[in-house]
């Protein structure tokens, strides 16, 4: 509680107080709290305090707290402290915390420490943390370590972390490792990560997502793919999304497709590679949300995202689409209609200004007497 308020002249005393704490978990917490405030000349002492902690989980916490502050000359000592941790989960946490700070000459040692971890989930965490820092000559070794992971979820995680760093000659090997994953969900995850480097993989990744039985996992996979799909694959992605029966998962995937894709493409060609707006496809997506999502909050969140995209559309193409949206809205109960039309008022204003807005409001009042 005092750490952020202490003046520089009291920090040596504060560090002495922290190191005198008998409880190792509390000592680690105190060190972590002080870490951002300590001047360079106190950091060697702080590292010694961390290294002296017998409890491995608490030692790892203390090292994690200090990692971002340690100067280059203390990093070899910190890495040795991390490597000496017997608990593999705590060792992985300490290695992960140090990964961004390690100089190139310590990276081979860090990779060896990661590879020696027997627990596959912890090995994947350590490899993922190191992936962005590894030089080209260490990447084949890192890929072999990822491929050797038997757990499909952890293998996908490690492959995904390495995907952006692999040179072209290693991509076929990584692709084979991704294709060997039996779980559709994790295979989609790995293929999606590799698709940033190999765009031709996207149809295969989308097919893998389509075959996922769990609707929540299918929605997550589609959401991960959303910002990578080219326009010609969007009708297929929409069909896969509409096959999701659960309205919340359907909304999740539809929202991702709309929000991610349309930022990069003109709205009127979101569902095709043509410049002509395919009204029926966009209408289909809108209606899927308006008619099939019954939770008002979920539907409102999607409509608010959709409005931003509709406002980018040329008015002559927006107008007929608005008629289809209004038809879908008219099938709702009065409370749902009023909430949805409120979210869509910016579209009405774009089409007809204040006059159209006032006319819609009067029409709602006129019709409301028949809504019971």
N, C-alpha and C positions, 0 to 999 in steps of 0.2 A: 504493500500500500504506500510505503514511503519512497519507493525506488524512483519514481518520476519526479519527485520533489526535492531530492537531495542535491545540495550544491557540490561542485567538484571536490572541495576540500574535505568533505565527509565520506567520500566514496571508499577510501582505503579502510576506514573504520567500519563501514557497512559490509565490506567484503570479509573483514575479520569476524564480524557478528555472524555472517552467513556460514562461514566455515566452522564456527563453533557449535552449530546446530547438530545435536546428536542424531535426530531422526534423519535418515538419508533421503527419504522422499521429500521432506520439508527443506532439507539443505539444497536439493536439486531445484526445487521451486524457487527458492530465494536466489540461487545463482542465475537461473533463467530470467528472473525479474530484473536483476541488476545488469545483465549482459549488455544491453543496448546503451547503458550509461557509462560503463567502465572505460577509462582512457587506455591507450595502447600499453602504457607501462604496467598496468595491473592485469592485463590479459594472461601473461604466463602464469601468474599466481592463481588466477581463476581456473585455468586449465588444469593445474595441479590439484586444485580442490575437486574438480570434476573427476579426474583420474583416480583419486583416492577413495571414491565411493565404491563400496564393496558390492552393493546391490546392482546387478547388471541393468535392470530396467531403469533404475534411478540414474545410473551413470549415463545411460543412453539419453535420458531426458536432459541431463545437464549438458552433455555434448551437443545435443540438438539446439539448446538455447544459446550456446556459445558459437556455433558453427559460422554464422554470418559475420561475426566480428573478428575472427582470428586472422592475424596477419600471415603472409606467406611462410615466414620462418617457423611458425607454430603448426602448420598444417601436417607435416610428416608425423609429428608427435600425436596430433589428434587422430590421424588415420590409424596409427598403431594402437591407440586406445580403442578405436572402433573395432579393429580387427581382433583385439584380444577378448571381446565380449563373446562368451560361450553361447548364450541364448541367441538363436538364429533370428528370431523376430526383432529382438533389440539390436542385433548387429546390423540387420537390414535397415532399421530406422536410422541408426547412426550413420551408416554409409550414405543413405539417401540425403540426410541433412548436409553432409559434407560435399556431396557430388558437385554442386555448382561452384564450389570454392577451390577445388583441387587444381593445381597446375598440371600441365601436360605430362611432366615427368613422373607424377604420382598416379596417373590414370591406369597404367598397366597393373600396378599393385592393387588398386581399388577394384578393377575388373576381376582379378584373381580372387579377391576376397568375396566378391559377389558370386562367382562361379562355384566357390567352395561351399556355398550354403546348400544344405541338403533339402530343406523345406522348399518345395517348388513355388508356393505363393510368395514366400519371403525372397527367394531368388529372383522371381519376376519383378517384385517391387524394387529391388536393388538394381537390376539390369535396366528397368524403365527409368529410374532416376539418373543413371549414368549415360543413357543413350545419347542425349544431346551433346555430351561433352567428348565422346570418344573420337579419336583421330581415325582417319581412313584405315590405317594399318591394323587397328584393333577390331574393326567392324566384322571381319569374317569370324573371329573368335567369339564375339558377342552373339552373332547370328547362330553359331553352333550351340551356344549355351541356351538360346531361346528355343531352338528346334528340339533340344533334348528334354524339354519339359513335358512330362506326360499329361499333366492336368491341362485339359483343353482351354479352360477359361484363362489360366495363367499363361499358357503358350500364346493365346491370342493377345493378351495384354502386352507381353514382351515383344511380339512381332509388331504390334501397332506402334509401340514406342520407338522401335528401330526403323520403321518404314521410311520416314522422311530423310534418314541419314544414309541409307544404303546406296552404294554406287551401282550403276546399271548392271555390272557383271554379277552382282549378288541378288538382283531382283528375281530371276527365275527360281533360285533356291528358296527364297522367302515365299514366293508364290506357291511352290510345291508344299511348303510347310503349312501355309494357310489352307490350301485345298484338302490337306489330309485331316483337317479337323472335322469330326463327324457331327458335332452339334451345329445345327443350322444357325443358331443365334451367334455363337462365338466365331463360326466361319464367316458370317456376314460382317462381324466386327473387324476381323483381320483383313478380309477382302476390301472393305470400305477404306481402311487405313492405307492399304497398298494402292488403291485406285487413284490417290493423289499423284502417284508416280506412274501408274499404268491405267489411264482412263478407259481402255478397252475392257477392263474388268467390271465396269459398272453393270452391264446387263447380267453378268453372272452373280454379282453381289445382290442385285434386286431379286433374281430368281431364288437365291438362298433365303432372302428375307421373306419372300412369298411362302416358302415351305415351312416357316416357323409355326409350330402349333400353338404355342402360348401367345395369346393376343397382346398381353403387356409387352412381351419380348419382341413381337412383330412390330408393335408401335415404336419401341425404342430403336429397333434396327432401321426402320423407315426414317425416323427422325435423324438418325446419324447420317443417313445417305442423302437427306433432303438437299443440302447445299452443294452436293457434288453432281446431281443428276442433270444431264443435258435435256433440252426441251423435248427431244423426240422420245425420251423415256418417261416423261411425266404422265401421259395418259395411262400407261401401265402401272405407274406408282399410285395414281389415283384409284385405279381398280383394286389394287392390293389393299389400299387404305380402306376403301368402302366395304371390303370383305370382313373388316373387324366389327363384330357385333356389339362389343362393349362401347358405349357412347363416349366414355372418358378417354379410352385408349384411341378410339377413332378420332376424337377431337385433337388429341396430342399429335397424332401423325399428320392430320390435315393442317393444323396450325404450323407445324414445322415445314411442310411442303409450301404453304403459302408465304410464310414469313421469310424463309431462307431463299427460295427460288426466285421470287418476284423481285427481290432486291437487285438481282443481277440481270434479269430479263424484263423487257417491256411487258406490262401486265397482259396486254392483248395477245401475247403469244406464250403465256405461261404453260399451256398444255399442248403446244405443238411447236414445230420449228418454222412455221409459216408466219408471215406478217399479217395474214387475215385472222381476225379474232375468232376462235372456235367457241361461239356462244354456248353451244349445248354442253361442252365439257366444263366450262367455268360454271355454268348454271348447275350442272350436276354436283360439283363440289360444294357450291353454296347451299343447295337444297339438302345435301347430305348432313350439313351442320344444322341448318334451321329446323328441319323436320325430325331428325333422329336424335338430337342431343337435347335431353329434357331438363338437365340441371341448368338452371338459369345462369348461375355464375360462370360455368364452363362455356356455355353458349355465348354469353356476353363477352368473355375474354377473346373468343375467336372472332366474333363480329367486329370488335374494336380493332383487331389486327387486320381484318379483311378490308375495313373501310380505308385504311391507308393505301392499300393496293388499288381499290376501286377508284380512288380520286386521281390516280395516275393515268387512268384510261381515257382515251378520246371520247368526248361526249356522245358522238354519234354511235359509238359502240356500247357505251355505258347505258344509254336509254333503253334499248330492248332488253338488256340484261336486268335492269332494274324492275321491269315488268314481271319477269320470272321470279325475282327475289320477293316482290310484293305478293305474288300468288302464294309462295311458300309461307310467308309471314301470316297471310290471312287465315291459315288453317289452325293458328294457335288460339289459346284462350286469351281473354282480354289482358290479364297481367303480363303474360309472356309477350304478347304483341306490343304492348306499351313499352316494355323494357327494350325489346329488340329495335323498335322503330326509333327510340331515343338514340341508340347507338349508331343508327344509320342516318340520322338527320343531316350530317355533313354531305352525304350523297344527294339528298333531296335539294339542299341549298345549291350544290354545284349544278344540278340539272335545271333549276328554275328560280333560284334566288329566294328573296323574302316572299314573293308572291306564291311560289309553289309550297314553301314551308307553311304559310298561313292556310292555304287551301287544304293541305294534308291534315293540319290540325283541326280545321272545321269539319272535314270529312270524318275524322275519328270521333269527334263529339257527336255528329249526327248518327253514326253507326252504333255508338256505345250504348244507346238505349236498348238495342236488340241483343246486346251481349249480357247474358245472365250466368 
